[in-house]
Amino acid sequence: MNTTAVGTVRPSQLLWTYGPGALIDLPNLSVITMGLDRWEENRCPPIDESRLLEAVRAILGTQVQRLRMPPVVTEENANPFTPEGKIGVPVRPFPRWLRCVRCGLLAEIDSGLFSLKENPYRPDQTHFLHTSCEKGSHSDAVPARFLLACRNGHLDDFPWHWFVHGGPSACKGTLRFFERGASLQTENLWVKCDVCGAARSLVHAFGAEAQNNLPACRGRHPHLDSYDDDCDAEARTVLLGATNSWFPITVSVLAIPHTGDTLAQLVEDGWEDLKDAESEAELKGLLKAFKKRGVLPGMDRYGAADIWTVIEKKRKGESGKKQIAEGDVKLPEWAVLTHPNPPTDWPHFLSERIAPPAKFASLVSGVLLLKRLREVNALVGYTRVEAPEESVSPDERPPMAALCRNRPDWVPSTEVHGEGIFLRFEEKAVAAWEVKSEVKARDTRLRAGHRGWRNARQLDQDAGYPGIRYAMLHTFSHLLIRELALECGYNAASIRERIYAKADGDTPMAGILLYTAAADSDGTLGGLIELGKPESLGRMIEHALARAAICSSDPLCSEHDPEKDRSLHAAACHACGFVSETSCERANRYLDRSLLIDTFACAGAAYLPGREPCK
């Protein structure tokens, strides 16, 4: 089968935006990323992170053997005429319907009316032509920008013949797409049959009318070349490039030492490669491969004999290994971040504990500067139409669509390196704050909004509320992200958060981790940790609280009642508390400035002291 390069995307985008089953809207083409069955596994470098692998296995099954990075074309193998130059992720044109930009002809790629014009040196210029266009030879053909999708993860071509003829019809005439009117609103977009003259506006493909004008979902998975039987979900019209056509479901962990022994930790991280070694001599060959691949940094400090001894000990005690549940991912991280003597020389975790800002010492009990950290992310599935974060349990989520036909034995992953600041809040102060009457009143208001929001989506009203502690920490995190972005040199979208909030149980948690994470050296410039030192951090917190005291949207912002409009935030908006969705772990939900500083509408619920707004 002939292969043609049609464009490029960043490796990280294959996890967050363009993974298996997702549409890539290129300048001249639209393609769909094929399932993992068609990826060249040997071109995908493995990533060693045992804790994340266990978390993935808890979701997809124990057959998952590896985490692997997407294939990457380097400068050395970029020649498009060599096999190495064709390294990449397999894609296929989708939707299969094209439209001529001159005559408006609407037909399938397989109709023989279109031809592909390749450009090996400029893949982004590869495009289809309508070679027999009556208005000019070699007219460009572009993808038809309407598709069908359903919440069960299916995606299909728009049923153009069905739609134009109002159902099944014997007429198979050619179709024309044309515009009627000055604007490009859907009521001005029409499709007409050349043979019978039937025509219909695309406004009837959306809203309440769509149910009567569209067929049932066929259960199609174009990236797998398969169909599911008896899909009962409603098929909806979606536009090419719409964000609701593909929502990734990912799992992420921070690479942290969790064995207490550096060599044992290295063996644990690289166990998928080391477990099959049958002798010390074979192990030496593996160690040379590790050094060449640049994986497991720090392993070269130990001799093969010492490593072999640890491997044999692990084999003897491997039975009964505890599987990590999805909800337990943050617990080991909290234990390391709050340890009295955190690691200071781990290859992927270099930390320094410093004193908290003097003014906030009674409220913030500790600060840990992470001079080096690594975050590993894995893609386990995706949903369509409805985002997975709208529910809190797998039972409530839209069905998670598969990445391949059979159960996967590997999943796409990425690793990013960066730096961060961890702030631990004083547990006694947080617990005392939680029982204040003003705080309970804000909790009641947020909980009412949470119940209304979930009820509108037919979800369990009483499930998934993270608690008022989480809302306070989350809001503080957002305010500090916005302030740090002004001074540290990173843009706000490159600073991420990780919230540790748990009020009950044996291990209560109250802390936030703000960190940069980038696939290159940009994530480790040092600008963030410099602002984590006491004199700088104290000033940053003061400035953040001062800015939060009055929002440019006040008094509307501070008076916002989540119960009335069934929303998931109180005194917070784009002008004061929202950040980029790449930074927030909850899509800008569960935020309230009143939990940190007095606002126009609420006084007495603030956790941190700060400047009061003007009266």
VEXDREN-2710 file (C-alpha; in Angstrom, 1 decimal):
% VEXDREN-2710
k/r/px/py/pz
1/MET/0.0/0.0/0.0
2/ASN/1.4/3.4/-1.0
3/THR/2.0/5.8/1.8
4/THR/2.1/9.6/1.6
5/ALA/3.3/12.2/4.1
6/VAL/0.5/14.7/4.6
7/GLY/1.7/16.9/7.5
8/THR/3.3/17.0/10.9
9/VAL/2.1/17.4/14.5
10/ARG/4.0/17.5/17.7
11/PRO/4.4/14.1/19.5
12/SER/2.5/15.5/22.6
13/GLN/-0.4/16.4/20.3
14/LEU/-0.8/12.7/19.6
15/LEU/-1.8/12.3/23.2
16/TRP/-3.9/15.3/23.9
17/THR/-5.4/16.4/20.6
18/TYR/-4.8/13.9/17.7
19/GLY/-4.7/10.5/19.2
20/PRO/-6.2/7.3/17.7
21/GLY/-9.8/8.1/16.5
22/ALA/-9.2/11.8/16.4
23/LEU/-9.5/14.0/13.3
24/ILE/-6.5/16.2/12.2
25/ASP/-7.8/19.2/10.2
26/LEU/-4.8/20.0/8.0
27/PRO/-4.6/23.0/5.7
28/ASN/-5.8/21.0/2.6
29/LEU/-6.8/17.7/4.0
30/SER/-8.7/16.1/6.9
31/VAL/-7.4/12.8/8.2
32/ILE/-8.2/10.4/11.0
33/THR/-5.5/8.8/13.2
34/MET/-5.7/5.1/12.8
35/GLY/-5.8/2.6/15.8
36/LEU/-2.8/1.3/17.6
37/ASP/-3.0/-1.9/15.5
38/ARG/-1.6/0.0/12.6
39/TRP/1.2/1.8/14.4
40/GLU/4.7/0.5/14.0
41/GLU/5.4/-0.6/17.6
42/ASN/9.1/-1.0/17.0
43/ARG/9.3/2.7/16.0
44/CYS/7.8/3.8/19.3
45/PRO/10.4/4.1/22.0
46/PRO/9.4/2.7/25.4
47/ILE/9.0/4.8/28.6
48/ASP/9.8/3.3/32.0
49/GLU/7.4/4.3/34.7
50/SER/6.2/1.4/36.8
51/ARG/3.6/3.4/38.8
52/LEU/1.9/4.7/35.8
53/LEU/2.0/1.3/34.1
54/GLU/0.2/-0.2/37.1
55/ALA/-2.4/2.6/37.0
56/VAL/-3.0/2.0/33.3
57/ARG/-3.4/-1.8/33.9
58/ALA/-6.0/-1.0/36.5
59/ILE/-8.1/0.6/33.8
60/LEU/-7.3/-1.4/30.6
61/GLY/-6.2/-4.8/32.0
62/THR/-3.1/-6.6/33.0
63/GLN/-2.3/-7.4/29.3
64/VAL/-0.8/-3.9/28.9
65/GLN/3.0/-4.5/28.8
66/ARG/4.6/-1.2/27.9
67/LEU/4.2/2.6/27.8
68/ARG/5.5/3.9/24.4
69/MET/6.2/7.3/22.9
70/PRO/4.8/8.2/19.5
71/PRO/7.3/7.7/16.6
72/VAL/9.4/10.8/15.8
73/VAL/11.1/11.8/12.5
74/THR/14.5/13.3/13.2
75/GLU/16.7/15.4/11.0
76/GLU/18.9/12.4/10.2
77/ASN/16.0/10.4/8.7
78/ALA/13.9/13.3/7.2
79/ASN/14.5/12.3/3.5
80/PRO/11.0/11.7/2.2
81/PHE/12.2/9.1/-0.3
82/THR/13.7/6.7/2.2
83/PRO/11.9/4.2/4.4
84/GLU/13.1/6.1/7.5
85/GLY/11.6/9.3/6.1
86/LYS/8.2/7.7/6.2
87/ILE/8.3/7.1/10.0
88/GLY/5.1/8.5/11.5
89/VAL/1.6/7.7/12.6
90/PRO/-0.8/6.1/10.0
91/VAL/-3.7/8.2/9.0
92/ARG/-6.5/8.0/6.4
93/PRO/-8.6/10.7/4.7
94/PHE/-11.8/11.3/6.6
95/PRO/-14.5/12.4/6.1
96/ARG/-14.7/10.4/2.8
97/TRP/-16.8/13.1/1.2
98/LEU/-15.1/16.0/-0.7
99/ARG/-16.5/19.3/-2.1
100/CYS/-15.2/21.0/-5.2
101/VAL/-14.6/24.7/-4.4
102/ARG/-15.6/25.8/-7.8
103/CYS/-18.6/23.8/-9.0
104/GLY/-19.8/22.6/-5.6
105/LEU/-19.8/18.9/-6.5
106/LEU/-20.2/16.8/-3.4
107/ALA/-19.0/13.2/-3.8
108/GLU/-17.0/10.5/-2.1
109/ILE/-13.3/10.0/-2.5
110/ASP/-13.9/6.6/-3.9
111/SER/-16.1/7.9/-6.7
112/GLY/-13.2/8.4/-9.0
113/LEU/-13.9/12.1/-9.5
114/PHE/-11.0/13.2/-7.4
115/SER/-7.2/12.6/-7.6
116/LEU/-4.5/13.2/-4.9
117/LYS/-1.7/15.6/-5.8
118/GLU/1.3/14.7/-3.6
119/ASN/4.1/17.0/-2.6
120/PRO/6.9/15.0/-0.8
121/TYR/8.9/18.1/0.0
122/ARG/6.0/20.0/1.4
123/PRO/3.6/17.5/2.9
124/ASP/1.3/20.2/4.1
125/GLN/0.5/21.1/0.4
126/THR/-0.7/17.6/-0.5
127/HIS/-4.3/17.9/-1.5
128/PHE/-7.2/16.5/-3.7
129/LEU/-8.2/17.9/-7.1
130/HIS/-11.4/17.7/-9.0
131/THR/-9.8/16.9/-12.4
132/SER/-12.9/17.2/-14.5
133/CYS/-14.5/20.3/-13.0
134/GLU/-16.7/22.1/-15.6
135/LYS/-15.5/25.5/-14.2
136/GLY/-11.8/24.9/-14.6
137/SER/-9.4/22.0/-14.7
138/HIS/-7.7/20.9/-11.6
139/SER/-10.0/22.6/-9.2
140/ASP/-9.2/22.1/-5.5
141/ALA/-11.4/19.7/-3.5
142/VAL/-11.8/20.1/0.2
143/PRO/-13.3/17.9/2.9
144/ALA/-17.0/18.2/3.5
145/ARG/-17.1/19.8/7.0
146/PHE/-20.1/17.9/8.5
147/LEU/-20.0/14.5/10.2
148/LEU/-22.1/12.4/12.6
149/ALA/-21.0/11.4/16.1
150/CYS/-22.6/9.9/19.2
151/ARG/-21.8/9.6/22.9
152/ASN/-20.8/5.9/22.4
153/GLY/-17.7/7.0/20.6
154/HIS/-18.8/6.4/17.0
155/LEU/-18.0/8.7/14.1
156/ASP/-19.4/8.5/10.6
157/ASP/-19.7/10.4/7.3
158/PHE/-22.7/12.7/7.1
159/PRO/-25.5/10.9/5.3
160/TRP/-25.8/13.4/2.4
161/HIS/-28.1/11.3/0.2
162/TRP/-30.4/10.4/3.1
163/PHE/-30.5/14.0/4.3
164/VAL/-31.3/15.6/0.9
165/HIS/-34.0/13.0/0.0
166/GLY/-35.6/12.9/3.4
167/GLY/-34.7/9.2/4.0
168/PRO/-33.9/6.1/1.9
169/SER/-34.3/6.9/-1.8
170/ALA/-33.6/5.1/-5.1
171/CYS/-32.2/8.4/-6.5
172/LYS/-28.4/8.3/-6.6
173/GLY/-27.9/11.6/-8.5
174/THR/-24.9/13.7/-8.0
175/LEU/-25.1/16.3/-5.2
176/ARG/-24.1/20.0/-5.2
177/PHE/-23.2/22.1/-2.2
178/PHE/-24.0/25.8/-2.5
179/GLU/-24.5/28.9/-0.4
180/ARG/-27.7/31.0/-0.5
181/GLY/-27.2/34.3/1.2
182/ALA/-24.4/36.6/2.3
183/SER/-23.6/34.9/5.6
184/LEU/-22.3/31.4/6.2
185/GLN/-24.9/30.5/8.8
186/THR/-26.3/27.0/8.5
187/GLU/-29.6/28.2/7.1
188/ASN/-27.7/29.6/4.1
189/LEU/-25.9/26.3/3.4
190/TRP/-27.8/24.0/1.0
191/VAL/-27.4/20.7/-0.7
192/LYS/-29.2/19.8/-3.9
193/CYS/-29.6/16.7/-6.0
194/ASP/-28.8/17.3/-9.8
195/VAL/-31.2/14.6/-10.9
196/CYS/-34.4/14.9/-8.9
197/GLY/-33.9/18.5/-7.8
198/ALA/-34.4/17.7/-4.1
199/ALA/-32.7/20.3/-1.9
200/ARG/-32.4/21.0/1.9
201/SER/-30.8/23.5/4.1
202/LEU/-28.3/22.2/6.7
203/VAL/-30.1/24.1/9.4
204/HIS/-32.3/21.0/9.6
205/ALA/-29.3/18.9/10.6
206/PHE/-29.0/20.6/14.0
207/GLY/-31.2/21.0/17.1
208/ALA/-34.5/19.3/17.7
209/GLU/-35.2/18.8/14.0
210/ALA/-32.1/16.6/13.5
211/GLN/-33.8/13.6/15.1
212/ASN/-36.3/13.4/12.3
213/ASN/-33.8/14.2/9.5
214/LEU/-30.9/11.9/10.4
215/PRO/-30.6/8.1/10.4
216/ALA/-29.7/6.0/13.4
217/CYS/-26.1/5.7/14.4
218/ARG/-24.4/2.8/12.5
219/GLY/-21.8/2.2/15.2
220/ARG/-18.8/3.1/13.0
221/HIS/-15.2/3.3/14.2
222/PRO/-13.4/4.6/11.1
223/HIS/-10.0/4.4/12.8
224/LEU/-10.5/0.6/13.3
225/ASP/-12.4/-0.2/10.1
226/SER/-15.1/-1.7/12.3
227/TYR/-18.8/-1.3/13.2
228/ASP/-20.5/-2.0/16.6
229/ASP/-23.9/-3.7/16.6
230/ASP/-27.0/-2.0/17.8
231/CYS/-25.9/1.4/18.9
232/ASP/-28.8/3.1/20.7
233/ALA/-27.3/6.5/21.1
234/GLU/-28.6/9.5/19.2
235/ALA/-26.4/10.5/16.2
236/ARG/-25.5/14.2/16.3
237/THR/-24.1/16.5/13.6
238/VAL/-20.7/17.8/14.4
239/LEU/-18.4/20.1/12.5
240/LEU/-15.0/19.1/11.3
241/GLY/-12.6/20.7/13.8
242/ALA/-15.1/20.9/16.6
243/THR/-13.5/20.1/20.0
244/ASN/-16.4/17.8/21.0
245/SER/-15.5/15.2/18.4
246/TRP/-12.6/13.8/20.5
247/PHE/-11.9/14.1/24.3
248/PRO/-8.8/12.2/25.5
249/ILE/-8.9/10.1/28.7
250/THR/-5.4/10.2/30.2
251/VAL/-3.6/9.2/33.4
252/SER/-0.6/11.0/34.6
253/VAL/1.9/10.6/37.5
254/LEU/5.0/12.3/38.7
255/ALA/8.1/10.2/38.6
256/ILE/9.0/9.9/42.3
257/PRO/11.1/7.5/44.3
258/HIS/8.9/5.2/46.3
259/THR/11.2/2.3/47.5
260/GLY/13.6/4.1/49.7
261/ASP/16.6/2.5/47.9
262/THR/18.0/4.2/44.8
263/LEU/19.1/1.0/43.1
264/ALA/15.9/-0.8/43.9
265/GLN/13.9/2.1/42.5
266/LEU/15.9/2.0/39.2
267/VAL/15.3/-1.7/38.9
268/GLU/11.6/-1.1/39.6
269/ASP/11.3/1.6/37.0
270/GLY/13.1/-0.6/34.3
271/TRP/11.5/-3.9/35.4
272/GLU/9.7/-4.5/32.0
273/ASP/13.2/-4.7/30.3
274/LEU/15.1/-6.3/33.2
275/LYS/12.7/-9.1/34.1
276/ASP/13.6/-11.3/31.2
277/ALA/17.3/-11.2/31.8
278/GLU/18.5/-14.7/32.4
279/SER/22.1/-14.1/33.4
280/GLU/24.5/-11.4/34.6
281/ALA/26.2/-11.5/31.1
282/GLU/22.9/-10.8/29.4
283/LEU/22.2/-8.0/31.9
284/LYS/25.5/-6.3/30.8
285/GLY/24.1/-6.1/27.3
286/LEU/20.9/-4.6/28.5
287/LEU/22.8/-2.0/30.5
288/LYS/24.7/-0.9/27.4
289/ALA/21.4/-0.6/25.5
290/PHE/20.0/1.6/28.4
291/LYS/23.0/3.9/28.2
292/LYS/22.6/4.2/24.4
293/ARG/18.9/4.9/24.6
294/GLY/19.4/7.4/27.4
295/VAL/16.9/5.7/29.7
296/LEU/17.1/5.0/33.4
297/PRO/19.7/7.7/34.2
298/GLY/21.8/6.8/37.2
299/MET/21.9/3.1/36.5
300/ASP/25.5/3.4/35.1
301/ARG/26.7/4.3/38.6
302/TYR/26.2/0.6/39.7
303/GLY/27.9/-2.5/38.7
304/ALA/26.2/-5.4/36.9
305/ALA/26.7/-7.7/39.9
306/ASP/24.9/-5.3/42.3
307/ILE/22.0/-4.8/39.9
308/TRP/21.7/-8.6/39.3
309/THR/21.5/-9.1/43.1
310/VAL/18.6/-6.6/43.3
311/ILE/16.8/-8.3/40.3
312/GLU/17.0/-11.7/42.0
313/LYS/15.6/-10.3/45.3
314/LYS/12.7/-8.7/43.4
315/ARG/11.9/-12.0/41.6
316/LYS/11.7/-13.8/44.9
317/GLY/9.3/-11.2/46.4
318/GLU/7.3/-10.3/43.3
319/SER/4.2/-12.3/44.1
320/GLY/1.5/-10.4/45.8
321/LYS/2.4/-7.1/44.1
322/LYS/-0.3/-4.6/44.9
323/GLN/-2.0/-3.1/41.8
324/ILE/-2.4/0.7/41.9
325/ALA/-5.9/2.0/41.5
326/GLU/-6.7/5.1/39.5
327/GLY/-7.7/7.1/42.7
328/ASP/-4.5/6.2/44.5
329/VAL/-2.1/7.9/42.1
330/LYS/-1.6/11.0/44.2
331/LEU/-1.1/9.3/47.6
332/PRO/2.5/8.1/47.0
333/GLU/3.3/11.6/45.6
334/TRP/2.0/13.2/48.8
335/ALA/4.1/10.9/50.9
336/VAL/7.3/11.9/49.1
337/LEU/6.5/15.6/48.9
338/THR/5.8/15.9/52.6
339/HIS/8.6/13.6/53.8
340/PRO/10.9/15.3/56.3
341/ASN/13.9/14.3/54.2
342/PRO/12.8/14.3/50.5
343/PRO/15.2/13.0/47.8
344/THR/17.8/15.6/46.8
345/ASP/19.8/13.5/44.2
346/TRP/17.2/11.4/42.4
347/PRO/17.7/11.6/38.5
348/HIS/14.1/12.7/38.0
349/PHE/13.3/14.3/41.3
350/LEU/15.7/16.9/42.7
351/SER/14.3/18.8/45.6
352/GLU/15.2/21.4/48.2
353/ARG/13.1/22.1/51.3
354/ILE/13.0/25.8/52.3
355/ALA/11.1/27.9/54.9
356/PRO/7.7/29.3/54.0
357/PRO/7.2/33.0/53.7
358/ALA/7.3/34.6/57.2
359/LYS/4.0/36.4/56.8
360/PHE/2.1/33.2/56.0
361/ALA/4.1/30.7/58.2
362/SER/1.1/30.0/60.3
363/LEU/-1.0/29.0/57.3
364/VAL/1.5/27.5/54.9
365/SER/3.6/25.0/56.9
366/GLY/6.2/24.0/54.2
367/VAL/7.6/24.8/50.8
368/LEU/9.5/22.3/48.6
369/LEU/11.4/23.5/45.6
370/LEU/11.5/20.8/42.9
371/LYS/14.5/21.7/40.8
372/ARG/13.9/18.7/38.6
373/LEU/10.9/16.6/38.0
374/ARG/9.4/14.4/35.4
375/GLU/5.7/13.9/34.5
376/VAL/4.6/10.9/32.5
377/ASN/1.2/10.8/30.8
378/ALA/-0.6/7.9/29.2
379/LEU/-3.6/7.8/26.8
380/VAL/-6.1/5.1/27.8
381/GLY/-9.1/6.0/25.6
382/TYR/-11.4/8.8/24.5
383/THR/-15.0/9.9/24.3
384/ARG/-17.0/11.9/21.8
385/VAL/-19.8/14.5/22.3
386/GLU/-19.5/14.5/26.1
387/ALA/-16.3/15.3/28.0
388/PRO/-15.1/12.6/30.4
389/GLU/-14.6/15.1/33.3
390/GLU/-18.3/15.7/33.4
391/SER/-18.6/12.5/35.5
392/VAL/-16.5/11.2/38.4
393/SER/-16.7/7.5/38.0
394/PRO/-16.3/5.2/35.0
395/ASP/-19.9/4.0/35.4
396/GLU/-21.2/7.5/34.7
397/ARG/-18.8/8.4/31.9
398/PRO/-19.7/8.2/28.3
399/PRO/-18.5/4.8/27.0
400/MET/-14.7/5.0/26.6
401/ALA/-13.9/4.2/23.0
402/ALA/-11.0/1.8/22.3
403/LEU/-7.6/2.7/20.9
404/CYS/-7.4/-0.5/18.9
405/ARG/-9.5/-3.5/17.9
406/ASN/-8.4/-5.9/20.6
407/ARG/-7.3/-5.2/24.1
408/PRO/-4.1/-3.1/23.9
409/ASP/-0.7/-4.5/25.0
410/TRP/0.8/-0.9/25.0
411/VAL/-0.5/2.6/25.1
412/PRO/0.8/6.0/23.8
413/SER/2.7/8.0/26.4
414/THR/4.8/11.1/26.7
415/GLU/7.2/12.3/29.3
416/VAL/7.9/15.9/30.1
417/HIS/10.5/17.5/32.3
418/GLY/10.3/20.6/34.4
419/GLU/10.5/22.4/37.7
420/GLY/8.0/23.2/40.4
421/ILE/6.9/24.6/43.7
422/PHE/5.1/22.5/46.3
423/LEU/3.2/24.3/49.1
424/ARG/1.9/22.4/52.0
425/PHE/-0.9/24.0/54.0
426/GLU/-1.0/23.7/57.8
427/GLU/-3.5/20.9/58.5
428/LYS/-4.7/22.3/61.8
429/ALA/-5.3/25.7/60.3
430/VAL/-7.3/24.2/57.3
431/ALA/-9.3/22.0/59.6
432/ALA/-10.2/25.0/61.9
433/TRP/-11.1/27.0/58.8
434/GLU/-13.4/24.3/57.5
435/VAL/-15.7/24.4/60.5
436/LYS/-16.4/28.2/60.4
437/SER/-20.0/29.0/59.8
438/GLU/-19.2/31.4/56.9
439/VAL/-17.2/28.6/55.2
440/LYS/-20.0/26.1/55.7
441/ALA/-22.4/28.6/54.1
442/ARG/-20.1/28.9/51.0
443/ASP/-19.8/25.1/51.0
444/THR/-23.6/24.8/50.9
445/ARG/-23.9/27.2/48.0
446/LEU/-21.2/25.4/46.0
447/ARG/-22.7/22.0/46.8
448/ALA/-26.1/23.2/45.6
449/GLY/-24.6/24.3/42.3
450/HIS/-22.8/20.9/42.0
451/ARG/-26.1/19.0/42.5
452/GLY/-27.9/21.2/40.0
453/TRP/-25.2/20.8/37.4
454/ARG/-25.1/17.0/37.7
455/ASN/-28.9/16.7/37.8
456/ALA/-29.1/18.6/34.5
457/ARG/-26.8/16.0/33.0
458/GLN/-28.7/13.0/34.5
459/LEU/-25.8/12.1/36.9
460/ASP/-25.8/11.1/40.5
461/GLN/-26.4/14.4/42.4
462/ASP/-24.6/13.4/45.5
463/ALA/-21.4/12.0/43.9
464/GLY/-18.2/13.7/42.9
465/TYR/-18.3/16.8/45.1
466/PRO/-14.6/17.5/45.9
467/GLY/-15.3/19.5/49.1
468/ILE/-14.7/23.0/50.3
469/ARG/-11.1/22.2/51.1
470/TYR/-10.4/21.4/47.4
471/ALA/-12.2/24.6/46.2
472/MET/-10.0/26.8/48.5
473/LEU/-6.8/25.1/47.4
474/HIS/-7.9/25.1/43.8
475/THR/-8.7/28.8/43.8
476/PHE/-5.4/29.6/45.5
477/SER/-3.5/27.6/42.9
478/HIS/-5.2/29.6/40.1
479/LEU/-4.5/33.0/41.6
480/LEU/-0.8/32.0/42.1
481/ILE/-0.5/30.7/38.6
482/ARG/-1.7/34.0/37.2
483/GLU/0.7/35.9/39.4
484/LEU/3.7/33.6/38.6
485/ALA/3.1/33.9/34.9
486/LEU/3.7/37.7/35.1
487/GLU/7.2/37.3/36.5
488/CYS/8.7/33.8/35.9
489/GLY/9.1/34.0/32.2
490/TYR/6.7/31.2/31.3
491/ASN/3.3/31.8/29.8
492/ALA/0.3/30.9/32.0
493/ALA/-0.6/27.9/29.7
494/SER/2.8/26.2/30.4
495/ILE/2.3/26.2/34.2
496/ARG/0.2/23.3/35.5
497/GLU/-1.3/22.4/38.8
498/ARG/-1.7/19.3/40.9
499/ILE/-4.1/19.6/43.9
500/TYR/-3.7/17.4/47.0
501/ALA/-6.9/17.7/49.0
502/LYS/-8.3/15.2/51.4
503/ALA/-10.1/15.9/54.6
504/ASP/-10.8/12.5/56.0
505/GLY/-9.0/9.2/56.4
506/ASP/-5.6/8.4/57.9
507/THR/-3.7/10.7/55.6
508/PRO/-5.4/14.1/55.3
509/MET/-3.9/16.2/52.5
510/ALA/-3.8/20.0/51.9
511/GLY/-1.3/21.2/49.4
512/ILE/-0.7/22.3/45.8
513/LEU/2.1/21.7/43.3
514/LEU/2.6/24.2/40.6
515/TYR/5.1/23.1/37.9
516/THR/6.2/23.6/34.4
517/ALA/6.3/20.6/32.0
518/ALA/7.7/20.7/28.5
519/ALA/9.0/18.1/26.1
520/ASP/12.2/20.1/25.7
521/SER/14.6/22.2/27.9
522/ASP/12.1/25.1/28.0
523/GLY/10.5/23.5/31.1
524/THR/13.7/23.7/33.2
525/LEU/14.9/27.2/32.8
526/GLY/14.8/27.9/36.5
527/GLY/12.6/30.9/36.5
528/LEU/9.8/29.2/38.6
529/ILE/11.9/27.9/41.5
530/GLU/13.6/31.3/41.9
531/LEU/10.1/32.7/42.7
532/GLY/9.6/30.0/45.3
533/LYS/12.1/31.4/47.7
534/PRO/10.6/32.9/50.9
535/GLU/11.1/36.6/50.0
536/SER/9.8/36.2/46.5
537/LEU/7.0/33.7/47.3
538/GLY/5.6/35.9/50.1
539/ARG/5.5/38.9/47.7
540/MET/3.8/36.8/45.0
541/ILE/1.1/35.6/47.4
542/GLU/0.4/39.2/48.6
543/HIS/0.1/40.4/45.1
544/ALA/-2.2/37.5/44.1
545/LEU/-4.5/38.2/47.0
546/ALA/-4.5/42.0/46.3
547/ARG/-5.5/41.4/42.7
548/ALA/-8.2/38.9/43.8
549/ALA/-9.8/41.3/46.2
550/ILE/-11.5/43.3/43.4
551/CYS/-12.4/41.8/40.1
552/SER/-13.0/44.0/37.0
553/SER/-16.4/42.2/36.7
554/ASP/-17.4/43.0/40.3
555/PRO/-20.0/43.2/41.8
556/LEU/-21.4/40.6/39.3
557/CYS/-18.5/38.2/39.9
558/SER/-18.5/38.3/43.7
559/GLU/-22.3/38.0/43.8
560/HIS/-22.5/35.0/41.5
561/ASP/-24.6/32.3/43.0
562/PRO/-23.8/28.8/41.5
563/GLU/-27.2/27.4/42.8
564/LYS/-29.2/29.8/40.5
565/ASP/-27.5/28.9/37.3
566/ARG/-26.4/25.4/38.3
567/SER/-22.7/26.1/37.7
568/LEU/-19.5/24.9/39.4
569/HIS/-17.9/28.1/40.5
570/ALA/-18.9/31.0/42.7
571/ALA/-16.9/34.2/42.9
572/ALA/-14.6/33.5/39.9
573/CYS/-14.5/34.4/36.3
574/HIS/-12.1/34.9/33.3
575/ALA/-11.0/38.3/34.7
576/CYS/-9.9/37.0/38.1
577/GLY/-9.7/33.3/38.7
578/PHE/-9.8/31.2/35.4
579/VAL/-6.7/29.9/33.8
580/SER/-5.9/28.0/30.6
581/GLU/-7.5/24.6/30.5
582/THR/-4.0/23.1/29.8
583/SER/-3.1/24.3/33.3
584/CYS/-6.2/23.4/35.3
585/GLU/-7.0/19.8/36.3
586/ARG/-10.7/20.5/36.7
587/ALA/-11.5/22.6/33.7
588/ASN/-12.0/25.8/35.8
589/ARG/-14.5/24.3/38.1
590/TYR/-14.9/24.5/41.9
591/LEU/-13.4/28.0/42.3
592/ASP/-14.4/30.8/44.8
593/ARG/-12.3/33.9/45.6
594/SER/-14.4/34.3/48.8
595/LEU/-12.6/31.3/50.3
596/LEU/-9.3/33.2/50.3
597/ILE/-10.1/36.9/50.7
598/ASP/-13.2/39.0/51.6
599/THR/-15.2/40.1/48.6
600/PHE/-18.1/42.6/48.2
601/ALA/-20.6/39.8/48.7
602/CYS/-19.0/37.7/51.4
603/ALA/-16.9/38.4/54.4
604/GLY/-15.5/35.9/57.0
605/ALA/-14.9/32.9/54.9
606/ALA/-11.3/33.8/53.9
607/TYR/-8.5/31.4/54.7
608/LEU/-5.6/33.8/54.0
609/PRO/-5.2/37.4/55.3
610/GLY/-5.1/40.0/52.7
611/ARG/-6.2/43.5/51.6
612/GLU/-9.9/44.1/51.9
613/PRO/-11.8/45.6/49.0
614/CYS/-12.8/49.2/49.0
615/LYS/-16.1/49.8/50.8
END
